[in-house]
């Protein structure tokens, strides 16, 4: 389960959280887990709320880059969930500034 929670973190490669460290941000995305691992056909409302909350806290480029790198590193071993994770922003109607991709350049 801990590995699956890390997978969720990919959803927010560039989303930052003011006063949240990477572990807290990843854990806050746990409502997305059932969708990402395939148990739910769509993201739960709580998942979309978590995504929106983190996205709304992306207030500086530096915070986005730091969290991007942290989540990218956490996701390295769990690439099989990328396709599902990529769907969350669209299904939740949330625009994130960088595509969900394990090869994303966090420096931009």
N, CA, C and O atoms as a GROMACS GRO file, in nm:
protein
  432
    1UNK      N    1   0.082  -0.119   0.000
    1UNK     CA    2   0.000   0.000   0.000
    1UNK      C    3   0.087   0.125   0.000
    1UNK      O    4   0.053   0.223  -0.067
    2UNK      N    5   0.197   0.124   0.073
    2UNK     CA    6   0.284   0.242   0.075
    2UNK      C    7   0.336   0.273  -0.064
    2UNK      O    8   0.346   0.390  -0.102
    3UNK      N    9   0.368   0.170  -0.140
    3UNK     CA   10   0.415   0.192  -0.277
    3UNK      C   11   0.306   0.254  -0.362
    3UNK      O   12   0.333   0.343  -0.442
    4UNK      N   13   0.184   0.208  -0.345
    4UNK     CA   14   0.073   0.263  -0.423
    4UNK      C   15   0.049   0.409  -0.391
    4UNK      O   16   0.017   0.487  -0.481
    5UNK      N   17   0.064   0.446  -0.266
    5UNK     CA   18   0.048   0.587  -0.230
    5UNK      C   19   0.154   0.671  -0.298
    5UNK      O   20   0.126   0.784  -0.339
    6UNK      N   21   0.274   0.619  -0.310
    6UNK     CA   22   0.378   0.692  -0.379
    6UNK      C   23   0.343   0.713  -0.526
    6UNK      O   24   0.378   0.815  -0.585
    7UNK      N   25   0.274   0.617  -0.583
    7UNK     CA   26   0.232   0.628  -0.722
    7UNK      C   27   0.143   0.750  -0.741
    7UNK      O   28   0.155   0.822  -0.840
    8UNK      N   29   0.055   0.772  -0.647
    8UNK     CA   30  -0.036   0.885  -0.656
    8UNK      C   31   0.042   1.015  -0.668
    8UNK      O   32  -0.003   1.109  -0.733
    9UNK      N   33   0.156   1.020  -0.604
    9UNK     CA   34   0.236   1.142  -0.607
    9UNK      C   35   0.272   1.188  -0.746
    9UNK      O   36   0.294   1.307  -0.767
   10UNK      N   37   0.278   1.099  -0.840
   10UNK     CA   38   0.310   1.139  -0.977
   10UNK      C   39   0.207   1.235  -1.032
   10UNK      O   40   0.239   1.319  -1.116
   11UNK      N   41   0.085   1.222  -0.988
   11UNK     CA   42  -0.020   1.311  -1.035
   11UNK      C   43   0.020   1.456  -1.020
   11UNK      O   44  -0.024   1.541  -1.096
   12UNK      N   45   0.102   1.485  -0.923
   12UNK     CA   46   0.136   1.622  -0.893
   12UNK      C   47   0.283   1.651  -0.909
   12UNK      O   48   0.346   1.708  -0.820
   13UNK      N   49   0.336   1.613  -1.019
   13UNK     CA   50   0.479   1.633  -1.040
   13UNK      C   51   0.521   1.777  -1.021
   13UNK      O   52   0.633   1.804  -0.977
   14UNK      N   53   0.435   1.869  -1.052
   14UNK     CA   54   0.472   2.008  -1.037
   14UNK      C   55   0.381   2.082  -0.943
   14UNK      O   56   0.390   2.205  -0.932
   15UNK      N   57   0.296   2.013  -0.876
   15UNK     CA   58   0.208   2.080  -0.781
   15UNK      C   59   0.280   2.090  -0.649
   15UNK      O   60   0.342   1.993  -0.603
   16UNK      N   61   0.273   2.202  -0.589
   16UNK     CA   62   0.343   2.224  -0.464
   16UNK      C   63   0.245   2.246  -0.352
   16UNK      O   64   0.128   2.276  -0.375
   17UNK      N   65   0.292   2.230  -0.232
   17UNK     CA   66   0.208   2.253  -0.116
   17UNK      C   67   0.282   2.343  -0.018
   17UNK      O   68   0.389   2.306   0.032
   18UNK      N   69   0.227   2.457   0.007
   18UNK     CA   70   0.287   2.548   0.104
   18UNK      C   71   0.282   2.483   0.241
   18UNK      O   72   0.175   2.442   0.285
   19UNK      N   73   0.393   2.474   0.308
   19UNK     CA   74   0.404   2.417   0.442
   19UNK      C   75   0.380   2.266   0.445
   19UNK      O   76   0.357   2.211   0.553
   20UNK      N   77   0.383   2.200   0.333
   20UNK     CA   78   0.372   2.054   0.329
   20UNK      C   79   0.501   1.998   0.273
   20UNK      O   80   0.554   2.048   0.174
   21UNK      N   81   0.552   1.895   0.338
   21UNK     CA   82   0.666   1.829   0.277
   21UNK      C   83   0.614   1.724   0.180
   21UNK      O   84   0.494   1.700   0.173
   22UNK      N   85   0.702   1.662   0.107
   22UNK     CA   86   0.662   1.567   0.005
   22UNK      C   87   0.582   1.452   0.064
   22UNK      O   88   0.479   1.413   0.007
   23UNK      N   89   0.626   1.398   0.176
   23UNK     CA   90   0.553   1.286   0.237
   23UNK      C   91   0.410   1.325   0.271
   23UNK      O   92   0.318   1.247   0.249
   24UNK      N   93   0.392   1.444   0.326
   24UNK     CA   94   0.258   1.490   0.359
   24UNK      C   95   0.173   1.507   0.233
   24UNK      O   96   0.056   1.472   0.231
   25UNK      N   97   0.234   1.562   0.129
   25UNK     CA   98   0.161   1.581   0.004
   25UNK      C   99   0.118   1.448  -0.055
   25UNK      O  100   0.004   1.432  -0.098
   26UNK      N  101   0.209   1.352  -0.058
   26UNK     CA  102   0.176   1.220  -0.112
   26UNK      C  103   0.064   1.155  -0.030
   26UNK      O  104  -0.030   1.100  -0.087
   27UNK      N  105   0.074   1.162   0.100
   27UNK     CA  106  -0.030   1.104   0.185
   27UNK      C  107  -0.164   1.174   0.166
   27UNK      O  108  -0.269   1.110   0.177
   28UNK      N  109  -0.161   1.302   0.139
   28UNK     CA  110  -0.288   1.373   0.119
   28UNK      C  111  -0.360   1.325  -0.007
   28UNK      O  112  -0.479   1.348  -0.022
   29UNK      N  113  -0.287   1.260  -0.095
   29UNK     CA  114  -0.346   1.209  -0.219
   29UNK      C  115  -0.400   1.068  -0.207
   29UNK      O  116  -0.442   1.008  -0.306
   30UNK      N  117  -0.401   1.014  -0.088
   30UNK     CA  118  -0.448   0.875  -0.070
   30UNK      C  119  -0.591   0.852  -0.119
   30UNK      O  120  -0.622   0.738  -0.156
   31UNK      N  121  -0.681   0.953  -0.121
   31UNK     CA  122  -0.814   0.927  -0.178
   31UNK      C  123  -0.811   0.890  -0.326
   31UNK      O  124  -0.910   0.840  -0.380
   32UNK      N  125  -0.700   0.915  -0.393
   32UNK     CA  126  -0.688   0.882  -0.536
   32UNK      C  127  -0.644   0.737  -0.558
   32UNK      O  128  -0.649   0.687  -0.671
   33UNK      N  129  -0.602   0.672  -0.454
   33UNK     CA  130  -0.543   0.539  -0.465
   33UNK      C  131  -0.636   0.438  -0.532
   33UNK      O  132  -0.591   0.363  -0.618
   34UNK      N  133  -0.762   0.435  -0.494
   34UNK     CA  134  -0.851   0.333  -0.550
   34UNK      C  135  -0.868   0.349  -0.701
   34UNK      O  136  -0.885   0.250  -0.772
   35UNK      N  137  -0.863   0.471  -0.751
   35UNK     CA  138  -0.871   0.491  -0.895
   35UNK      C  139  -0.741   0.452  -0.964
   35UNK      O  140  -0.742   0.381  -1.064
   36UNK      N  141  -0.630   0.496  -0.910
   36UNK     CA  142  -0.500   0.474  -0.975
   36UNK      C  143  -0.467   0.326  -0.984
   36UNK      O  144  -0.412   0.281  -1.084
   37UNK      N  145  -0.498   0.248  -0.881
   37UNK     CA  146  -0.464   0.106  -0.886
   37UNK      C  147  -0.574   0.022  -0.951
   37UNK      O  148  -0.559  -0.100  -0.965
   38UNK      N  149  -0.684   0.087  -0.992
   38UNK     CA  150  -0.783   0.019  -1.072
   38UNK      C  151  -0.906  -0.033  -1.000
   38UNK      O  152  -0.985  -0.104  -1.061
   39UNK      N  153  -0.925   0.000  -0.874
   39UNK     CA  154  -1.043  -0.047  -0.802
   39UNK      C  155  -1.168   0.037  -0.829
   39UNK      O  156  -1.279  -0.013  -0.815
   40UNK      N  157  -1.150   0.163  -0.867
   40UNK     CA  158  -1.263   0.252  -0.893
   40UNK      C  159  -1.258   0.298  -1.039
   40UNK      O  160  -1.150   0.322  -1.092
   41UNK      N  161  -1.375   0.312  -1.104
   41UNK     CA  162  -1.376   0.352  -1.244
   41UNK      C  163  -1.343   0.501  -1.266
   41UNK      O  164  -1.300   0.539  -1.375
   42UNK      N  165  -1.365   0.582  -1.165
   42UNK     CA  166  -1.336   0.725  -1.173
   42UNK      C  167  -1.276   0.772  -1.040
   42UNK      O  168  -1.295   0.706  -0.938
   43UNK      N  169  -1.206   0.883  -1.041
   43UNK     CA  170  -1.153   0.935  -0.915
   43UNK      C  171  -1.268   0.978  -0.822
   43UNK      O  172  -1.367   1.035  -0.868
   44UNK      N  173  -1.254   0.951  -0.695
   44UNK     CA  174  -1.355   0.991  -0.597
   44UNK      C  175  -1.352   1.144  -0.580
   44UNK      O  176  -1.252   1.209  -0.612
   45UNK      N  177  -1.462   1.198  -0.531
   45UNK     CA  178  -1.469   1.342  -0.506
   45UNK      C  179  -1.357   1.386  -0.411
   45UNK      O  180  -1.303   1.495  -0.426
   46UNK      N  181  -1.324   1.300  -0.315
   46UNK     CA  182  -1.216   1.333  -0.221
   46UNK      C  183  -1.081   1.341  -0.292
   46UNK      O  184  -0.996   1.421  -0.254
   47UNK      N  185  -1.062   1.259  -0.393
   47UNK     CA  186  -0.939   1.262  -0.472
   47UNK      C  187  -0.931   1.396  -0.546
   47UNK      O  188  -0.828   1.463  -0.542
   48UNK      N  189  -1.038   1.433  -0.612
   48UNK     CA  190  -1.039   1.560  -0.686
   48UNK      C  191  -1.017   1.677  -0.592
   48UNK      O  192  -0.948   1.773  -0.626
   49UNK      N  193  -1.075   1.670  -0.473
   49UNK     CA  194  -1.057   1.777  -0.375
   49UNK      C  195  -0.911   1.785  -0.331
   49UNK      O  196  -0.856   1.894  -0.315
   50UNK      N  197  -0.847   1.670  -0.311
   50UNK     CA  198  -0.706   1.668  -0.271
   50UNK      C  199  -0.618   1.726  -0.383
   50UNK      O  200  -0.526   1.803  -0.356
   51UNK      N  201  -0.647   1.689  -0.506
   51UNK     CA  202  -0.573   1.741  -0.620
   51UNK      C  203  -0.590   1.893  -0.628
   51UNK      O  204  -0.492   1.967  -0.642
   52UNK      N  205  -0.714   1.938  -0.617
   52UNK     CA  206  -0.740   2.082  -0.624
   52UNK      C  207  -0.672   2.157  -0.511
   52UNK      O  208  -0.620   2.266  -0.531
   53UNK      N  209  -0.674   2.100  -0.393
   53UNK     CA  210  -0.612   2.164  -0.277
   53UNK      C  211  -0.461   2.180  -0.298
   53UNK      O  212  -0.407   2.289  -0.276
   54UNK      N  213  -0.395   2.074  -0.338
   54UNK     CA  214  -0.250   2.085  -0.361
   54UNK      C  215  -0.220   2.181  -0.476
   54UNK      O  216  -0.126   2.261  -0.468
   55UNK      N  217  -0.299   2.173  -0.581
   55UNK     CA  218  -0.278   2.260  -0.696
   55UNK      C  219  -0.293   2.407  -0.656
   55UNK      O  220  -0.218   2.492  -0.703
   56UNK      N  221  -0.390   2.437  -0.572
   56UNK     CA  222  -0.414   2.576  -0.531
   56UNK      C  223  -0.302   2.629  -0.442
   56UNK      O  224  -0.287   2.750  -0.427
   57UNK      N  225  -0.224   2.540  -0.385
   57UNK     CA  226  -0.114   2.581  -0.299
   57UNK      C  227   0.018   2.594  -0.374
   57UNK      O  228   0.121   2.626  -0.314
   58UNK      N  229   0.018   2.570  -0.502
   58UNK     CA  230   0.140   2.580  -0.584
   58UNK      C  231   0.169   2.728  -0.608
   58UNK      O  232   0.136   2.782  -0.714
   59UNK      N  233   0.231   2.791  -0.510
   59UNK     CA  234   0.241   2.937  -0.514
   59UNK      C  235   0.375   2.990  -0.566
   59UNK      O  236   0.383   3.106  -0.605
   60UNK      N  237   0.478   2.908  -0.568
   60UNK     CA  238   0.606   2.956  -0.621
   60UNK      C  239   0.668   2.850  -0.710
   60UNK      O  240   0.641   2.730  -0.696
   61UNK      N  241   0.750   2.895  -0.800
   61UNK     CA  242   0.822   2.803  -0.889
   61UNK      C  243   0.912   2.710  -0.808
   61UNK      O  244   0.922   2.591  -0.839
   62UNK      N  245   0.976   2.763  -0.707
   62UNK     CA  246   1.068   2.684  -0.626
   62UNK      C  247   0.996   2.570  -0.554
   62UNK      O  248   1.047   2.458  -0.550
   63UNK      N  249   0.880   2.598  -0.497
   63UNK     CA  250   0.804   2.493  -0.429
   63UNK      C  251   0.757   2.386  -0.527
   63UNK      O  252   0.761   2.267  -0.497
   64UNK      N  253   0.713   2.429  -0.646
   64UNK     CA  254   0.670   2.332  -0.748
   64UNK      C  255   0.787   2.243  -0.789
   64UNK      O  256   0.770   2.122  -0.803
   65UNK      N  257   0.905   2.302  -0.808
   65UNK     CA  258   1.021   2.224  -0.849
   65UNK      C  259   1.063   2.125  -0.740
   65UNK      O  260   1.094   2.010  -0.770
   66UNK      N  261   1.063   2.168  -0.616
   66UNK     CA  262   1.102   2.081  -0.507
   66UNK      C  263   1.009   1.961  -0.495
   66UNK      O  264   1.055   1.848  -0.482
   67UNK      N  265   0.880   1.987  -0.499
   67UNK     CA  266   0.785   1.878  -0.490
   67UNK      C  267   0.788   1.790  -0.614
   67UNK      O  268   0.775   1.668  -0.605
   68UNK      N  269   0.806   1.850  -0.729
   68UNK     CA  270   0.817   1.775  -0.854
   68UNK      C  271   0.929   1.673  -0.843
   68UNK      O  272   0.910   1.555  -0.873
   69UNK      N  273   1.046   1.718  -0.800
   69UNK     CA  274   1.160   1.627  -0.788
   69UNK      C  275   1.137   1.519  -0.684
   69UNK      O  276   1.174   1.404  -0.705
   70UNK      N  277   1.077   1.555  -0.573
   70UNK     CA  278   1.051   1.458  -0.468
   70UNK      C  279   0.956   1.348  -0.517
   70UNK      O  280   0.981   1.229  -0.498
   71UNK      N  281   0.847   1.390  -0.580
   71UNK     CA  282   0.747   1.294  -0.626
   71UNK      C  283   0.800   1.213  -0.744
   71UNK      O  284   0.770   1.094  -0.757
   72UNK      N  285   0.876   1.276  -0.828
   72UNK     CA  286   0.936   1.204  -0.941
   72UNK      C  287   1.027   1.093  -0.890
   72UNK      O  288   1.023   0.981  -0.940
   73UNK      N  289   1.108   1.124  -0.789
   73UNK     CA  290   1.197   1.023  -0.730
   73UNK      C  291   1.118   0.912  -0.662
   73UNK      O  292   1.155   0.795  -0.669
   74UNK      N  293   1.010   0.948  -0.596
   74UNK     CA  294   0.928   0.849  -0.526
   74UNK      C  295   0.861   0.754  -0.626
   74UNK      O  296   0.833   0.639  -0.593
   75UNK      N  297   0.835   0.802  -0.745
   75UNK     CA  298   0.761   0.724  -0.843
   75UNK      C  299   0.848   0.632  -0.929
   75UNK      O  300   0.794   0.546  -0.998
   76UNK      N  301   0.976   0.648  -0.928
   76UNK     CA  302   1.064   0.577  -1.021
   76UNK      C  303   1.036   0.428  -1.034
   76UNK      O  304   1.044   0.374  -1.144
   77UNK      N  305   1.002   0.361  -0.927
   77UNK     CA  306   0.982   0.216  -0.932
   77UNK      C  307   0.838   0.174  -0.960
   77UNK      O  308   0.808   0.055  -0.963
   78UNK      N  309   0.749   0.271  -0.982
   78UNK     CA  310   0.607   0.237  -0.993
   78UNK      C  311   0.542   0.292  -1.118
   78UNK      O  312   0.430   0.342  -1.113
   79UNK      N  313   0.612   0.284  -1.229
   79UNK     CA  314   0.566   0.341  -1.354
   79UNK      C  315   0.443   0.278  -1.415
   79UNK      O  316   0.383   0.336  -1.505
   80UNK      N  317   0.403   0.161  -1.369
   80UNK     CA  318   0.288   0.094  -1.430
   80UNK      C  319   0.157   0.167  -1.406
   80UNK      O  320   0.057   0.136  -1.470
   81UNK      N  321   0.156   0.262  -1.315
   81UNK     CA  322   0.033   0.334  -1.284
   81UNK      C  323   0.024   0.471  -1.354
   81UNK      O  324  -0.071   0.545  -1.332
   82UNK      N  325   0.121   0.504  -1.436
   82UNK     CA  326   0.125   0.635  -1.500
   82UNK      C  327   0.000   0.662  -1.583
   82UNK      O  328  -0.055   0.771  -1.575
   83UNK      N  329  -0.045   0.566  -1.660
   83UNK     CA  330  -0.159   0.588  -1.748
   83UNK      C  331  -0.283   0.629  -1.669
   83UNK      O  332  -0.355   0.720  -1.710
   84UNK      N  333  -0.308   0.564  -1.558
   84UNK     CA  334  -0.423   0.600  -1.475
   84UNK      C  335  -0.402   0.736  -1.409
   84UNK      O  336  -0.494   0.818  -1.405
   85UNK      N  337  -0.283   0.761  -1.359
   85UNK     CA  338  -0.255   0.888  -1.292
   85UNK      C  339  -0.272   1.004  -1.389
   85UNK      O  340  -0.320   1.111  -1.350
   86UNK      N  341  -0.233   0.986  -1.515
   86UNK     CA  342  -0.246   1.091  -1.615
   86UNK      C  343  -0.391   1.134  -1.635
   86UNK      O  344  -0.416   1.248  -1.676
   87UNK      N  345  -0.485   1.047  -1.608
   87UNK     CA  346  -0.626   1.076  -1.631
   87UNK      C  347  -0.688   1.165  -1.523
   87UNK      O  348  -0.789   1.231  -1.549
   88UNK      N  349  -0.631   1.167  -1.406
   88UNK     CA  350  -0.694   1.236  -1.292
   88UNK      C  351  -0.719   1.384  -1.317
   88UNK      O  352  -0.831   1.429  -1.295
   89UNK      N  353  -0.622   1.462  -1.362
   89UNK     CA  354  -0.651   1.605  -1.381
   89UNK      C  355  -0.770   1.629  -1.475
   89UNK      O  356  -0.856   1.711  -1.446
   90UNK      N  357  -0.773   1.557  -1.586
   90UNK     CA  358  -0.884   1.576  -1.681
   90UNK      C  359  -1.016   1.531  -1.621
   90UNK      O  360  -1.117   1.601  -1.633
   91UNK      N  361  -1.018   1.415  -1.557
   91UNK     CA  362  -1.141   1.365  -1.499
   91UNK      C  363  -1.191   1.452  -1.384
   91UNK      O  364  -1.311   1.458  -1.357
   92UNK      N  365  -1.099   1.518  -1.316
   92UNK     CA  366  -1.135   1.608  -1.205
   92UNK      C  367  -1.153   1.752  -1.252
   92UNK      O  368  -1.187   1.840  -1.173
   93UNK      N  369  -1.130   1.777  -1.382
   93UNK     CA  370  -1.141   1.912  -1.439
   93UNK      C  371  -1.048   2.010  -1.369
   93UNK      O  372  -1.088   2.120  -1.331
   94UNK      N  373  -0.922   1.967  -1.354
   94UNK     CA  374  -0.820   2.049  -1.289
   94UNK      C  375  -0.701   2.060  -1.384
   94UNK      O  376  -0.650   1.960  -1.434
   95UNK      N  377  -0.659   2.182  -1.407
   95UNK     CA  378  -0.544   2.206  -1.493
   95UNK      C  379  -0.418   2.212  -1.408
   95UNK      O  380  -0.409   2.292  -1.315
   96UNK      N  381  -0.321   2.126  -1.440
   96UNK     CA  382  -0.192   2.130  -1.371
   96UNK      C  383  -0.088   2.179  -1.472
   96UNK      O  384  -0.102   2.153  -1.591
   97UNK      N  385   0.015   2.249  -1.426
   97UNK     CA  386   0.106   2.318  -1.517
   97UNK      C  387   0.205   2.231  -1.596
   97UNK      O  388   0.263   2.279  -1.693
   98UNK      N  389   0.225   2.107  -1.557
   98UNK     CA  390   0.321   2.020  -1.627
   98UNK      C  391   0.257   1.883  -1.646
   98UNK      O  392   0.186   1.836  -1.558
   99UNK      N  393   0.282   1.819  -1.760
   99UNK     CA  394   0.222   1.687  -1.782
   99UNK      C  395   0.271   1.583  -1.680
   99UNK      O  396   0.383   1.592  -1.628
  100UNK      N  397   0.186   1.488  -1.652
  100UNK     CA  398   0.223   1.378  -1.564
  100UNK      C  399   0.307   1.281  -1.646
  100UNK      O  400   0.258   1.215  -1.736
  101UNK      N  401   0.433   1.276  -1.612
  101UNK     CA  402   0.527   1.196  -1.689
  101UNK      C  403   0.651   1.172  -1.603
  101UNK      O  404   0.709   1.268  -1.550
  102UNK      N  405   0.692   1.048  -1.587
  102UNK     CA  406   0.809   1.021  -1.503
  102UNK      C  407   0.938   1.080  -1.558
  102UNK      O  408   1.039   1.084  -1.488
  103UNK      N  409   0.936   1.127  -1.682
  103UNK     CA  410   1.053   1.186  -1.743
  103UNK      C  411   1.045   1.339  -1.751
  103UNK      O  412   1.126   1.401  -1.820
  104UNK      N  413   0.949   1.398  -1.683
  104UNK     CA  414   0.930   1.542  -1.686
  104UNK      C  415   1.054   1.615  -1.633
  104UNK      O  416   1.120   1.566  -1.541
  105UNK      N  417   1.084   1.728  -1.690
  105UNK     CA  418   1.195   1.811  -1.644
  105UNK      C  419   1.142   1.906  -1.536
  105UNK      O  420   1.066   1.998  -1.566
  106UNK      N  421   1.180   1.883  -1.412
  106UNK     CA  422   1.130   1.963  -1.300
  106UNK      C  423   1.197   2.099  -1.291
  106UNK      O  424   1.157   2.181  -1.208
  107UNK      N  425   1.297   2.126  -1.371
  107UNK     CA  426   1.368   2.253  -1.360
  107UNK      C  427   1.296   2.368  -1.428
  107UNK      O  428   1.334   2.484  -1.410
  108UNK      N  429   1.193   2.340  -1.504
  108UNK     CA  430   1.124   2.448  -1.575
  108UNK      C  431   1.006   2.500  -1.499
  108UNK      O  432   0.937   2.591  -1.546
   0.00000   0.00000   0.00000
